[in-house]
Amino acid sequence: MLNRNDGDEMVQRQILQLLLMIAMTASLVSGENTSSDEECTIRYDEHIFTDGDAIKITVFPDTTGFPNGIYSIDQRGCVYLPIIGLTPVAGMKVAEIESMLKDAWVDYMPHPNLQVRPLIRVSLLGGFYRPGLYYIDPRASLWDAVYLAGGTQREDGIAKLNWERSRLPVEADLVKLFQDGTSLEKAGFKSGDQIWVTPRPNRQGWEIFKSEVLPIFSFIVSTVSATITAIVAYESLQDNRNNP
C-alpha cells in the first residue's frame, strides 16, 4: 500500500515525463520548420546571377509603381535599372543586389521594402499551344514551364520533350522531372536553354481525307439526299391532289 508521499512522488514523475515529452515534440517541430525555412532561403540566396537571367523587383506595399518590374541582364552581365542606370550584376547573389538597391534608392525610398527574385530565360518551341520565350522562376517546375506554353499539341507530347543548350541535346529524363515536380534550377536548367517538342505528326493523304474531307462530303450527300426526298414527297402529294 502506497503512502501519501509515495503517491505525490509518482504524480510528480508523471508530470515531469509529460513536460519532457511536450518539450521534445516542440523541439522536433521547431527543427523541421527551421530546416524547411533554411532550405527555402538557401534556394534563392544561392542563385548567382549571370547573363541571360533577369531580375524581378517587387516593392511592398505598392507593387505597381517605382521600381517594380522585370529587368533583363545583357550579355555583358549588366542590367539597366531606374535612376542607377547600367549596373554590372553578374556573379552577384540575391542578398547582395537587394542591399545595393536599398543603398542606391534610399533618397527615393526612405524605408525601402523591396524584394529581388531571379528569373531564367527559357524558350519553349515547336508543338506547344503558346510557344515562345519566357522568363521563369528557377524554383518553378517543368510542369509550370509547359503550362505557361499552353501544354503540348499532341497527346504524347510530354514523352516527346527535348532539352537543348547551345544547339546540343541535354541528356535527362524529362518525363520523370515533369512527374516529380523537380525545380528547373535543381534539374540544371540555365538561361538560354530550349525545350521543344515536334508538332502533331504529319498525316498521310487518306488520313486527311478521312478526318477532314469525308465528314464534309457525308454532310453534303446527306443534305442532297434529304432535299431530293423532300422534293419527291412534295411532287407525290401534288399528284395525289390533282388526281383524286
Protein Blocks (a to p, Z undefined) as FASTA:
>chain_A
ZZfklmmmmmmmmmmmmmmmmmmmmmmmmmmmmmmmmmmmmmmmmpccdehiacdddddf
blkbccedcddddfkopacdehklpadfehiafklmmmmmmmmmmmmmmbacdddddddd
dddehjafbgcdddddfkbcfklmmmmnnpafbfklmmmpccdeehiacdddfklmmmno
pafklnopaehiacdddddddddfklmmmmmmmmmmmmmmmmmmmmmmmmmmmmmmmmmm
mmZZ
